């Protein structure tokens, strides 16, 4: 499993409730797709959302978003290094 | 204090040691500038580094990077929402 940071643009006005719903939806399907959602951070003003996930591949991160009914990320980067 | 996600581009080949040195440098000056470094994640392949910091403003996040001798981020977004 590798850690991935994905980035969503164009989500201006996202609320705490919407972010929480996205988290719940991801947690509900993460075992099915073989991923583990860790965290998400959102900037409602610029419309940017960052999600941190453990998964086997970029494709699995994509699937996690698709199956949880969320917006598909604009960028997905593996982040093998962290401190 | 607000949480900020900043993004660095062009850091291809960054190593675990360099990321760790950046963390140590940030921790050494964070009180002086009034910030708190939380985490950083790096993708050596695309050269992208994400840093999560608590600070009073974008300017303080900028100062934290400048005074710790690190690369100044290309983007700084406040991320008031998190899950």
Backbone of each chain as nested JSON, in Angstrom:
{
  "chains": [
    {"id": "A", "residues": [
      {"number": 1, "name": "UNK", "atoms": {"N": [0.849, -1.194, 0.0], "CA": [0.0, 0.0, 0.0], "C": [0.889, 1.25, 0.0]}},
      {"number": 2, "name": "UNK", "atoms": {"N": [0.513, 2.165, -0.806], "CA": [1.229, 3.441, -0.914], "C": [0.272, 4.54, -0.472]}},
      {"number": 3, "name": "UNK", "atoms": {"N": [0.838, 5.624, 0.001], "CA": [-0.019, 6.748, 0.356], "C": [-0.128, 7.679, -0.861]}},
      {"number": 4, "name": "UNK", "atoms": {"N": [-1.324, 8.193, -1.069], "CA": [-1.586, 9.107, -2.185], "C": [-2.22, 10.396, -1.679]}},
      {"number": 5, "name": "UNK", "atoms": {"N": [-1.81, 11.51, -2.287], "CA": [-2.496, 12.778, -2.069], "C": [-3.216, 13.107, -3.359]}},
      {"number": 6, "name": "UNK", "atoms": {"N": [-4.53, 13.294, -3.28], "CA": [-5.222, 13.733, -4.484], "C": [-5.815, 15.106, -4.25]}},
      {"number": 7, "name": "UNK", "atoms": {"N": [-6.006, 15.812, -5.359], "CA": [-6.41, 17.212, -5.301], "C": [-7.622, 17.426, -6.193]}},
      {"number": 8, "name": "UNK", "atoms": {"N": [-8.621, 18.091, -5.633], "CA": [-9.825, 18.475, -6.382], "C": [-9.837, 19.997, -6.514]}},
      {"number": 9, "name": "UNK", "atoms": {"N": [-10.141, 20.47, -7.71], "CA": [-10.306, 21.914, -7.908], "C": [-11.786, 22.206, -8.169]}},
      {"number": 10, "name": "UNK", "atoms": {"N": [-12.163, 23.464, -8.136], "CA": [-13.51, 23.873, -8.522], "C": [-14.59, 23.55, -7.502]}},
      {"number": 11, "name": "UNK", "atoms": {"N": [-14.186, 23.342, -6.227], "CA": [-15.18, 23.009, -5.208], "C": [-15.453, 24.202, -4.284]}},
      {"number": 12, "name": "UNK", "atoms": {"N": [-15.559, 25.36, -4.913], "CA": [-15.85, 26.583, -4.158], "C": [-17.134, 26.412, -3.342]}},
      {"number": 13, "name": "UNK", "atoms": {"N": [-17.105, 26.852, -2.109], "CA": [-18.294, 26.828, -1.267], "C": [-18.548, 25.506, -0.572]}},
      {"number": 14, "name": "UNK", "atoms": {"N": [-17.651, 24.543, -0.706], "CA": [-17.841, 23.255, -0.017], "C": [-17.998, 23.513, 1.489]}},
      {"number": 15, "name": "UNK", "atoms": {"N": [-18.938, 22.784, 2.1], "CA": [-19.217, 22.983, 3.524], "C": [-18.613, 21.841, 4.351]}},
      {"number": 16, "name": "UNK", "atoms": {"N": [-18.544, 22.068, 5.655], "CA": [-18.052, 21.033, 6.572], "C": [-18.919, 19.78, 6.457]}},
      {"number": 17, "name": "UNK", "atoms": {"N": [-20.23, 19.963, 6.283], "CA": [-21.15, 18.832, 6.168], "C": [-20.861, 18.022, 4.904]}},
      {"number": 18, "name": "UNK", "atoms": {"N": [-20.631, 18.709, 3.81], "CA": [-20.334, 18.015, 2.55], "C": [-19.02, 17.237, 2.645]}},
      {"number": 19, "name": "UNK", "atoms": {"N": [-18.041, 17.848, 3.298], "CA": [-16.75, 17.162, 3.455], "C": [-16.931, 15.918, 4.32]}},
      {"number": 20, "name": "UNK", "atoms": {"N": [-17.724, 16.049, 5.354], "CA": [-18.005, 14.924, 6.251], "C": [-18.773, 13.814, 5.515]}},
      {"number": 21, "name": "UNK", "atoms": {"N": [-19.728, 14.209, 4.677], "CA": [-20.473, 13.22, 3.878], "C": [-19.534, 12.477, 2.93]}},
      {"number": 22, "name": "UNK", "atoms": {"N": [-18.586, 13.21, 2.344], "CA": [-17.612, 12.58, 1.448], "C": [-16.77, 11.56, 2.193]}},
      {"number": 23, "name": "UNK", "atoms": {"N": [-16.381, 11.916, 3.417], "CA": [-15.597, 10.995, 4.249], "C": [-16.407, 9.723, 4.544]}},
      {"number": 24, "name": "UNK", "atoms": {"N": [-17.669, 9.899, 4.946], "CA": [-18.512, 8.744, 5.278], "C": [-18.702, 7.844, 4.062]}},
      {"number": 25, "name": "UNK", "atoms": {"N": [-18.895, 8.46, 2.907], "CA": [-19.09, 7.688, 1.679], "C": [-17.814, 6.914, 1.338]}},
      {"number": 26, "name": "UNK", "atoms": {"N": [-16.664, 7.533, 1.535], "CA": [-15.394, 6.849, 1.249], "C": [-15.199, 5.686, 2.226]}},
      {"number": 27, "name": "UNK", "atoms": {"N": [-15.497, 5.909, 3.502], "CA": [-15.311, 4.847, 4.503], "C": [-16.238, 3.661, 4.218]}},
      {"number": 28, "name": "UNK", "atoms": {"N": [-17.418, 3.956, 3.643], "CA": [-18.39, 2.896, 3.377], "C": [-17.941, 1.954, 2.258]}},
      {"number": 29, "name": "UNK", "atoms": {"N": [-17.102, 2.426, 1.351], "CA": [-16.704, 1.572, 0.21], "C": [-15.212, 1.236, 0.204]}},
      {"number": 30, "name": "UNK", "atoms": {"N": [-14.458, 1.734, 1.172], "CA": [-13.006, 1.593, 1.063], "C": [-12.526, 0.138, 1.108]}},
      {"number": 31, "name": "UNK", "atoms": {"N": [-13.18, -0.698, 1.881], "CA": [-12.755, -2.105, 1.936], "C": [-13.002, -2.805, 0.609]}},
      {"number": 32, "name": "UNK", "atoms": {"N": [-14.154, -2.48, 0.035], "CA": [-14.55, -3.064, -1.253], "C": [-13.514, -2.785, -2.354]}},
      {"number": 33, "name": "UNK", "atoms": {"N": [-12.98, -1.567, -2.357], "CA": [-12.015, -1.218, -3.411], "C": [-10.566, -1.453, -2.963]}},
      {"number": 34, "name": "UNK", "atoms": {"N": [-10.36, -1.743, -1.668], "CA": [-9.002, -2.008, -1.193], "C": [-8.2, -0.753, -0.937]}},
      {"number": 35, "name": "UNK", "atoms": {"N": [-8.853, 0.244, -0.343], "CA": [-8.166, 1.5, -0.038], "C": [-8.426, 1.861, 1.417]}},
      {"number": 36, "name": "UNK", "atoms": {"N": [-7.703, 2.842, 1.919], "CA": [-7.999, 3.355, 3.257], "C": [-7.916, 4.88, 3.233]}},
      {"number": 37, "name": "UNK", "atoms": {"N": [-9.086, 5.487, 3.423], "CA": [-9.16, 6.945, 3.479], "C": [-8.591, 7.41, 4.811]}},
      {"number": 38, "name": "UNK", "atoms": {"N": [-7.67, 8.383, 4.768], "CA": [-7.092, 8.882, 6.024], "C": [-7.617, 10.263, 6.421]}},
      {"number": 39, "name": "UNK", "atoms": {"N": [-7.455, 11.235, 5.546], "CA": [-7.85, 12.6, 5.888], "C": [-8.233, 13.374, 4.636]}},
      {"number": 40, "name": "UNK", "atoms": {"N": [-8.96, 14.467, 4.858], "CA": [-9.191, 15.423, 3.772], "C": [-9.194, 16.822, 4.369]}},
      {"number": 41, "name": "UNK", "atoms": {"N": [-8.744, 17.773, 3.579], "CA": [-8.693, 19.178, 3.988], "C": [-9.283, 20.022, 2.855]}},
      {"number": 42, "name": "UNK", "atoms": {"N": [-10.076, 21.017, 3.201], "CA": [-10.739, 21.796, 2.157], "C": [-10.598, 23.299, 2.363]}},
      {"number": 43, "name": "UNK", "atoms": {"N": [-10.43, 23.974, 1.248], "CA": [-10.421, 25.44, 1.193], "C": [-11.637, 25.879, 0.387]}},
      {"number": 44, "name": "UNK", "atoms": {"N": [-12.753, 26.213, 1.061], "CA": [-13.968, 26.571, 0.323], "C": [-13.784, 27.803, -0.558]}},
      {"number": 45, "name": "UNK", "atoms": {"N": [-12.849, 28.681, -0.198], "CA": [-12.683, 29.922, -0.956], "C": [-12.086, 29.666, -2.345]}},
      {"number": 46, "name": "UNK", "atoms": {"N": [-10.976, 28.941, -2.38], "CA": [-10.371, 28.644, -3.697], "C": [-10.993, 27.4, -4.321]}},
      {"number": 47, "name": "UNK", "atoms": {"N": [-11.785, 26.658, -3.54], "CA": [-12.418, 25.448, -4.068], "C": [-11.473, 24.271, -4.205]}},
      {"number": 48, "name": "UNK", "atoms": {"N": [-10.46, 24.227, -3.333], "CA": [-9.465, 23.151, -3.401], "C": [-9.689, 22.153, -2.267]}},
      {"number": 49, "name": "UNK", "atoms": {"N": [-9.666, 20.865, -2.596], "CA": [-9.78, 19.813, -1.586], "C": [-8.613, 18.846, -1.766]}},
      {"number": 50, "name": "UNK", "atoms": {"N": [-7.937, 18.517, -0.657], "CA": [-6.838, 17.563, -0.647], "C": [-7.297, 16.328, 0.124]}},
      {"number": 51, "name": "UNK", "atoms": {"N": [-7.085, 15.136, -0.455], "CA": [-7.425, 13.893, 0.245], "C": [-6.171, 13.028, 0.37]}},
      {"number": 52, "name": "UNK", "atoms": {"N": [-5.985, 12.445, 1.538], "CA": [-4.86, 11.545, 1.795], "C": [-5.428, 10.139, 1.972]}},
      {"number": 53, "name": "UNK", "atoms": {"N": [-4.929, 9.209, 1.149], "CA": [-5.485, 7.858, 1.096], "C": [-4.371, 6.835, 0.97]}},
      {"number": 54, "name": "UNK", "atoms": {"N": [-4.558, 5.67, 1.551], "CA": [-3.663, 4.553, 1.286], "C": [-4.332, 3.632, 0.276]}},
      {"number": 55, "name": "UNK", "atoms": {"N": [-3.582, 3.239, -0.742], "CA": [-4.146, 2.382, -1.782], "C": [-3.003, 1.699, -2.519]}},
      {"number": 56, "name": "UNK", "atoms": {"N": [-3.369, 0.692, -3.34], "CA": [-2.347, -0.044, -4.084], "C": [-1.899, 0.717, -5.321]}},
      {"number": 57, "name": "UNK", "atoms": {"N": [-2.748, 1.592, -5.839], "CA": [-2.422, 2.28, -7.096], "C": [-3.282, 3.529, -7.258]}},
      {"number": 58, "name": "UNK", "atoms": {"N": [-2.886, 4.344, -8.222], "CA": [-3.652, 5.531, -8.604], "C": [-5.076, 5.14, -8.999]}},
      {"number": 59, "name": "UNK", "atoms": {"N": [-5.195, 4.018, -9.723], "CA": [-6.509, 3.565, -10.199], "C": [-7.439, 3.277, -9.017]}},
      {"number": 60, "name": "UNK", "atoms": {"N": [-6.896, 2.715, -7.951], "CA": [-7.723, 2.409, -6.777], "C": [-8.209, 3.711, -6.114]}},
      {"number": 61, "name": "UNK", "atoms": {"N": [-7.36, 4.719, -6.085], "CA": [-7.779, 6.022, -5.53], "C": [-8.927, 6.581, -6.374]}},
      {"number": 62, "name": "UNK", "atoms": {"N": [-8.776, 6.452, -7.682], "CA": [-9.827, 6.903, -8.611], "C": [-11.138, 6.141, -8.338]}},
      {"number": 63, "name": "UNK", "atoms": {"N": [-11.041, 4.82, -8.208], "CA": [-12.223, 3.986, -7.942], "C": [-12.898, 4.36, -6.623]}},
      {"number": 64, "name": "UNK", "atoms": {"N": [-12.07, 4.638, -5.609], "CA": [-12.631, 5.017, -4.301], "C": [-13.534, 6.237, -4.456]}},
      {"number": 65, "name": "UNK", "atoms": {"N": [-13.083, 7.211, -5.248], "CA": [-13.896, 8.416, -5.453], "C": [-15.133, 8.109, -6.297]}},
      {"number": 66, "name": "UNK", "atoms": {"N": [-14.967, 7.312, -7.349], "CA": [-16.098, 6.999, -8.223], "C": [-17.185, 6.247, -7.45]}},
      {"number": 67, "name": "UNK", "atoms": {"N": [-16.799, 5.208, -6.722], "CA": [-17.789, 4.367, -6.037], "C": [-18.414, 5.043, -4.83]}},
      {"number": 68, "name": "UNK", "atoms": {"N": [-17.757, 6.064, -4.312], "CA": [-18.35, 6.767, -3.168], "C": [-19.164, 7.959, -3.659]}},
      {"number": 69, "name": "UNK", "atoms": {"N": [-19.355, 8.044, -4.966], "CA": [-20.221, 9.083, -5.526], "C": [-19.631, 10.467, -5.455]}},
      {"number": 70, "name": "UNK", "atoms": {"N": [-18.333, 10.52, -5.18], "CA": [-17.7, 11.831, -5.025], "C": [-17.12, 12.321, -6.336]}},
      {"number": 71, "name": "UNK", "atoms": {"N": [-16.632, 13.522, -6.293], "CA": [-15.975, 14.09, -7.462], "C": [-14.66, 13.368, -7.702]}},
      {"number": 72, "name": "UNK", "atoms": {"N": [-14.391, 13.056, -8.944], "CA": [-13.125, 12.425, -9.3], "C": [-12.018, 13.486, -9.197]}},
      {"number": 73, "name": "UNK", "atoms": {"N": [-10.886, 13.141, -8.574], "CA": [-9.84, 14.153, -8.378], "C": [-9.187, 14.607, -9.685]}},
      {"number": 74, "name": "UNK", "atoms": {"N": [-8.725, 15.846, -9.684], "CA": [-8.035, 16.408, -10.846], "C": [-6.58, 15.954, -10.894]}},
      {"number": 75, "name": "UNK", "atoms": {"N": [-6.007, 15.674, -9.753], "CA": [-4.61, 15.223, -9.682], "C": [-4.519, 14.127, -8.634]}},
      {"number": 76, "name": "UNK", "atoms": {"N": [-3.697, 13.124, -8.891], "CA": [-3.411, 12.091, -7.892], "C": [-1.902, 11.877, -7.888]}},
      {"number": 77, "name": "UNK", "atoms": {"N": [-1.271, 12.097, -6.734], "CA": [0.176, 11.895, -6.616], "C": [0.457, 10.863, -5.536]}},
      {"number": 78, "name": "UNK", "atoms": {"N": [1.29, 9.89, -5.85], "CA": [1.762, 9.026, -4.774], "C": [2.711, 9.867, -3.92]}},
      {"number": 79, "name": "UNK", "atoms": {"N": [2.634, 9.72, -2.612], "CA": [3.524, 10.459, -1.704], "C": [4.198, 9.433, -0.785]}},
      {"number": 80, "name": "UNK", "atoms": {"N": [5.202, 8.725, -1.333], "CA": [5.852, 7.669, -0.545], "C": [6.633, 8.201, 0.645]}},
      {"number": 81, "name": "UNK", "atoms": {"N": [6.993, 9.49, 0.613], "CA": [7.744, 10.065, 1.738], "C": [6.838, 10.932, 2.593]}},
      {"number": 82, "name": "UNK", "atoms": {"N": [6.971, 10.788, 3.918], "CA": [6.212, 11.681, 4.794], "C": [6.944, 11.875, 6.106]}},
      {"number": 83, "name": "UNK", "atoms": {"N": [6.727, 13.025, 6.711], "CA": [7.283, 13.332, 8.046], "C": [6.189, 13.979, 8.857]}}
    ]},
    {"id": "B", "residues": [
      {"number": 1, "name": "UNK", "atoms": {"N": [-5.57, 30.622, 14.995], "CA": [-4.682, 29.858, 14.105], "C": [-5.53, 29.112, 13.083]}},
      {"number": 2, "name": "UNK", "atoms": {"N": [-5.079, 29.143, 11.879], "CA": [-5.744, 28.448, 10.782], "C": [-4.79, 27.382, 10.257]}},
      {"number": 3, "name": "UNK", "atoms": {"N": [-5.341, 26.352, 9.682], "CA": [-4.482, 25.34, 9.083], "C": [-4.278, 25.687, 7.598]}},
      {"number": 4, "name": "UNK", "atoms": {"N": [-3.053, 25.501, 7.146], "CA": [-2.712, 25.793, 5.752], "C": [-2.079, 24.575, 5.099]}},
      {"number": 5, "name": "UNK", "atoms": {"N": [-2.42, 24.35, 3.833], "CA": [-1.721, 23.359, 3.02], "C": [-0.918, 24.147, 1.995]}},
      {"number": 6, "name": "UNK", "atoms": {"N": [0.401, 23.932, 1.981], "CA": [1.176, 24.58, 0.921], "C": [1.784, 23.516, 0.029]}},
      {"number": 7, "name": "UNK", "atoms": {"N": [2.05, 23.931, -1.203], "CA": [2.494, 22.987, -2.229], "C": [3.769, 23.52, -2.89]}},
      {"number": 8, "name": "UNK", "atoms": {"N": [4.748, 22.636, -2.993], "CA": [6.0, 22.943, -3.696], "C": [6.058, 22.09, -4.954]}},
      {"number": 9, "name": "UNK", "atoms": {"N": [6.442, 22.702, -6.065], "CA": [6.659, 21.952, -7.295], "C": [8.161, 21.924, -7.608]}},
      {"number": 10, "name": "UNK", "atoms": {"N": [8.558, 21.109, -8.545], "CA": [9.944, 21.107, -9.027], "C": [10.944, 20.481, -8.081]}},
      {"number": 11, "name": "UNK", "atoms": {"N": [10.481, 19.652, -7.136], "CA": [11.404, 19.036, -6.178], "C": [11.653, 17.563, -6.516]}},
      {"number": 12, "name": "UNK", "atoms": {"N": [11.835, 17.311, -7.805], "CA": [12.109, 15.946, -8.266], "C": [13.347, 15.387, -7.544]}},
      {"number": 13, "name": "UNK", "atoms": {"N": [13.25, 14.147, -7.124], "CA": [14.388, 13.48, -6.504], "C": [14.567, 13.769, -5.026]}},
      {"number": 14, "name": "UNK", "atoms": {"N": [13.647, 14.506, -4.419], "CA": [13.761, 14.773, -2.973], "C": [13.844, 13.44, -2.225]}},
      {"number": 15, "name": "UNK", "atoms": {"N": [14.717, 13.392, -1.216], "CA": [14.92, 12.156, -0.455], "C": [14.243, 12.249, 0.912]}},
      {"number": 16, "name": "UNK", "atoms": {"N": [14.105, 11.093, 1.552], "CA": [13.535, 11.051, 2.9], "C": [14.382, 11.907, 3.855]}},
      {"number": 17, "name": "UNK", "atoms": {"N": [15.698, 11.882, 3.669], "CA": [16.591, 12.66, 4.534], "C": [16.355, 14.156, 4.349]}},
      {"number": 18, "name": "UNK", "atoms": {"N": [16.205, 14.586, 3.11], "CA": [15.965, 16.01, 2.85], "C": [14.625, 16.461, 3.436]}},
      {"number": 19, "name": "UNK", "atoms": {"N": [13.616, 15.599, 3.311], "CA": [12.304, 15.946, 3.866], "C": [12.402, 16.046, 5.396]}},
      {"number": 20, "name": "UNK", "atoms": {"N": [13.14, 15.137, 5.983], "CA": [13.337, 15.14, 7.433], "C": [14.12, 16.385, 7.876]}},
      {"number": 21, "name": "UNK", "atoms": {"N": [15.13, 16.773, 7.094], "CA": [15.892, 17.986, 7.413], "C": [14.995, 19.22, 7.343]}},
      {"number": 22, "name": "UNK", "atoms": {"N": [14.109, 19.246, 6.348], "CA": [13.166, 20.356, 6.221], "C": [12.255, 20.445, 7.437]}},
      {"number": 23, "name": "UNK", "atoms": {"N": [11.807, 19.278, 7.896], "CA": [10.954, 19.23, 9.089], "C": [11.704, 19.78, 10.305]}},
      {"number": 24, "name": "UNK", "atoms": {"N": [12.934, 19.313, 10.5], "CA": [13.731, 19.757, 11.652], "C": [13.957, 21.268, 11.607]}},
      {"number": 25, "name": "UNK", "atoms": {"N": [14.251, 21.772, 10.408], "CA": [14.494, 23.212, 10.252], "C": [13.221, 24.002, 10.572]}},
      {"number": 26, "name": "UNK", "atoms": {"N": [12.077, 23.481, 10.151], "CA": [10.803, 24.159, 10.429], "C": [10.518, 24.15, 11.93]}},
      {"number": 27, "name": "UNK", "atoms": {"N": [10.741, 23.002, 12.576], "CA": [10.471, 22.904, 14.013], "C": [11.383, 23.839, 14.811]}},
      {"number": 28, "name": "UNK", "atoms": {"N": [12.601, 24.078, 14.301], "CA": [13.564, 24.924, 15.01], "C": [13.16, 26.397, 15.022]}},
      {"number": 29, "name": "UNK", "atoms": {"N": [12.377, 26.835, 14.025], "CA": [12.023, 28.262, 13.941], "C": [10.534, 28.527, 14.114]}},
      {"number": 30, "name": "UNK", "atoms": {"N": [9.734, 27.471, 14.295], "CA": [8.282, 27.685, 14.256], "C": [7.755, 28.569, 15.387]}},
      {"number": 31, "name": "UNK", "atoms": {"N": [8.349, 28.474, 16.555], "CA": [7.886, 29.34, 17.658], "C": [8.196, 30.8, 17.374]}},
      {"number": 32, "name": "UNK", "atoms": {"N": [9.379, 31.006, 16.83], "CA": [9.836, 32.363, 16.506], "C": [8.873, 33.068, 15.544]}},
      {"number": 33, "name": "UNK", "atoms": {"N": [8.364, 32.333, 14.563], "CA": [7.465, 32.954, 13.584], "C": [5.996, 32.794, 13.962]}},
      {"number": 34, "name": "UNK", "atoms": {"N": [5.706, 31.973, 14.977], "CA": [4.321, 31.806, 15.408], "C": [3.539, 30.833, 14.551]}},
      {"number": 35, "name": "UNK", "atoms": {"N": [4.188, 29.743, 14.196], "CA": [3.526, 28.729, 13.38], "C": [3.72, 27.373, 14.03]}},
      {"number": 36, "name": "UNK", "atoms": {"N": [2.979, 26.38, 13.533], "CA": [3.211, 25.007, 13.992], "C": [3.182, 24.073, 12.797]}},
      {"number": 37, "name": "UNK", "atoms": {"N": [4.347, 23.502, 12.51], "CA": [4.459, 22.543, 11.413], "C": [3.822, 21.229, 11.855]}},
      {"number": 38, "name": "UNK", "atoms": {"N": [2.938, 20.673, 11.024], "CA": [2.294, 19.406, 11.383], "C": [2.838, 18.211, 10.593]}},
      {"number": 39, "name": "UNK", "atoms": {"N": [2.757, 18.286, 9.27], "CA": [3.169, 17.148, 8.446], "C": [3.641, 17.621, 7.088]}},
      {"number": 40, "name": "UNK", "atoms": {"N": [4.389, 16.756, 6.413], "CA": [4.708, 16.988, 5.003], "C": [4.716, 15.639, 4.287]}},
      {"number": 41, "name": "UNK", "atoms": {"N": [4.329, 15.674, 3.031], "CA": [4.29, 14.472, 2.19], "C": [4.97, 14.816, 0.87]}},
      {"number": 42, "name": "UNK", "atoms": {"N": [5.767, 13.882, 0.351], "CA": [6.513, 14.192, -0.868], "C": [6.403, 13.092, -1.916]}},
      {"number": 43, "name": "UNK", "atoms": {"N": [6.318, 13.533, -3.161], "CA": [6.344, 12.664, -4.333], "C": [7.615, 12.985, -5.11]}},
      {"number": 44, "name": "UNK", "atoms": {"N": [8.692, 12.216, -4.887], "CA": [9.958, 12.528, -5.558], "C": [9.861, 12.442, -7.077]}},
      {"number": 45, "name": "UNK", "atoms": {"N": [8.938, 11.646, -7.581], "CA": [8.848, 11.459, -9.029], "C": [8.318, 12.717, -9.735]}},
      {"number": 46, "name": "UNK", "atoms": {"N": [7.195, 13.225, -9.256], "CA": [6.654, 14.446, -9.883], "C": [7.27, 15.704, -9.271]}},
      {"number": 47, "name": "UNK", "atoms": {"N": [7.998, 15.54, -8.158], "CA": [8.639, 16.689, -7.512], "C": [7.677, 17.562, -6.735]}},
      {"number": 48, "name": "UNK", "atoms": {"N": [6.615, 16.949, -6.211], "CA": [5.6, 17.703, -5.478], "C": [5.738, 17.447, -3.979]}},
      {"number": 49, "name": "UNK", "atoms": {"N": [5.692, 18.511, -3.182], "CA": [5.716, 18.384, -1.725], "C": [4.537, 19.161, -1.149]}},
      {"number": 50, "name": "UNK", "atoms": {"N": [3.795, 18.518, -0.242], "CA": [2.668, 19.141, 0.438], "C": [3.042, 19.317, 1.909]}},
      {"number": 51, "name": "UNK", "atoms": {"N": [2.834, 20.507, 2.462], "CA": [3.092, 20.741, 3.885], "C": [1.818, 21.218, 4.555]}},
      {"number": 52, "name": "UNK", "atoms": {"N": [1.547, 20.685, 5.732], "CA": [0.389, 21.083, 6.528], "C": [0.903, 21.814, 7.763]}},
      {"number": 53, "name": "UNK", "atoms": {"N": [0.428, 23.05, 7.947], "CA": [0.955, 23.924, 8.996], "C": [-0.181, 24.693, 9.65]}},
      {"number": 54, "name": "UNK", "atoms": {"N": [-0.054, 24.968, 10.928], "CA": [-0.968, 25.908, 11.574], "C": [-0.262, 27.254, 11.693]}},
      {"number": 55, "name": "UNK", "atoms": {"N": [-0.962, 28.301, 11.326], "CA": [-0.362, 29.637, 11.373], "C": [-1.474, 30.676, 11.381]}},
      {"number": 56, "name": "UNK", "atoms": {"N": [-1.085, 31.929, 11.674], "CA": [-2.085, 32.99, 11.724], "C": [-2.446, 33.482, 10.325]}},
      {"number": 57, "name": "UNK", "atoms": {"N": [-1.54, 33.324, 9.368], "CA": [-1.778, 33.873, 8.032], "C": [-0.881, 33.194, 7.002]}},
      {"number": 58, "name": "UNK", "atoms": {"N": [-1.202, 33.442, 5.743], "CA": [-0.378, 32.979, 4.617], "C": [1.048, 33.496, 4.76]}},
      {"number": 59, "name": "UNK", "atoms": {"N": [1.187, 34.756, 5.202], "CA": [2.511, 35.374, 5.328], "C": [3.362, 34.618, 6.34]}},
      {"number": 60, "name": "UNK", "atoms": {"N": [2.742, 34.142, 7.404], "CA": [3.489, 33.405, 8.427], "C": [3.976, 32.059, 7.856]}},
      {"number": 61, "name": "UNK", "atoms": {"N": [3.153, 31.424, 7.035], "CA": [3.568, 30.169, 6.395], "C": [4.779, 30.434, 5.492]}},
      {"number": 62, "name": "UNK", "atoms": {"N": [4.707, 31.546, 4.777], "CA": [5.816, 31.967, 3.903], "C": [7.088, 32.183, 4.732]}},
      {"number": 63, "name": "UNK", "atoms": {"N": [6.949, 32.915, 5.831], "CA": [8.095, 33.197, 6.718], "C": [8.695, 31.918, 7.288]}},
      {"number": 64, "name": "UNK", "atoms": {"N": [7.83, 30.987, 7.662], "CA": [8.324, 29.725, 8.216], "C": [9.258, 29.049, 7.212]}},
      {"number": 65, "name": "UNK", "atoms": {"N": [8.886, 29.052, 5.949], "CA": [9.733, 28.44, 4.917], "C": [11.014, 29.252, 4.702]}},
      {"number": 66, "name": "UNK", "atoms": {"N": [10.883, 30.574, 4.656], "CA": [12.054, 31.428, 4.416], "C": [13.071, 31.266, 5.536]}},
      {"number": 67, "name": "UNK", "atoms": {"N": [12.611, 31.35, 6.787], "CA": [13.543, 31.327, 7.927], "C": [14.112, 29.946, 8.192]}},
      {"number": 68, "name": "UNK", "atoms": {"N": [13.449, 28.918, 7.677], "CA": [14.007, 27.582, 7.887], "C": [14.873, 27.18, 6.694]}},
      {"number": 69, "name": "UNK", "atoms": {"N": [15.152, 28.154, 5.816], "CA": [16.076, 27.902, 4.711], "C": [15.51, 27.0, 3.641]}},
      {"number": 70, "name": "UNK", "atoms": {"N": [14.211, 26.805, 3.701], "CA": [13.605, 25.88, 2.742], "C": [13.116, 26.598, 1.504]}},
      {"number": 71, "name": "UNK", "atoms": {"N": [12.649, 25.823, 0.577], "CA": [12.073, 26.383, -0.643], "C": [10.753, 27.053, -0.301]}},
      {"number": 72, "name": "UNK", "atoms": {"N": [10.548, 28.217, -0.859], "CA": [9.287, 28.925, -0.656], "C": [8.211, 28.208, -1.473]}},
      {"number": 73, "name": "UNK", "atoms": {"N": [7.035, 27.973, -0.878], "CA": [6.0, 27.217, -1.598], "C": [5.445, 27.96, -2.809]}},
      {"number": 74, "name": "UNK", "atoms": {"N": [5.007, 27.191, -3.793], "CA": [4.402, 27.762, -4.998], "C": [2.947, 28.125, -4.762]}},
      {"number": 75, "name": "UNK", "atoms": {"N": [2.291, 27.416, -3.85], "CA": [0.884, 27.691, -3.534], "C": [0.708, 27.58, -2.028]}},
      {"number": 76, "name": "UNK", "atoms": {"N": [-0.119, 28.429, -1.459], "CA": [-0.492, 28.306, -0.042], "C": [-2.004, 28.473, 0.038]}},
      {"number": 77, "name": "UNK", "atoms": {"N": [-2.7, 27.47, 0.551], "CA": [-4.161, 27.547, 0.699], "C": [-4.525, 27.353, 2.162]}},
      {"number": 78, "name": "UNK", "atoms": {"N": [-5.363, 28.223, 2.681], "CA": [-5.926, 27.94, 4.007], "C": [-6.889, 26.775, 3.831]}},
      {"number": 79, "name": "UNK", "atoms": {"N": [-6.891, 25.856, 4.765], "CA": [-7.811, 24.7, 4.707], "C": [-8.566, 24.642, 6.04]}},
      {"number": 80, "name": "UNK", "atoms": {"N": [-9.555, 25.552, 6.191], "CA": [-10.27, 25.622, 7.463], "C": [-11.1, 24.376, 7.765]}},
      {"number": 81, "name": "UNK", "atoms": {"N": [-11.44, 23.6, 6.724], "CA": [-12.237, 22.387, 6.94], "C": [-11.352, 21.163, 6.856]}},
      {"number": 82, "name": "UNK", "atoms": {"N": [-11.57, 20.222, 7.769], "CA": [-10.832, 18.944, 7.675], "C": [-11.636, 17.826, 8.3]}},
      {"number": 83, "name": "UNK", "atoms": {"N": [-11.414, 16.633, 7.793], "CA": [-12.036, 15.418, 8.365], "C": [-10.972, 14.354, 8.424]}}
    ]}
  ]
}
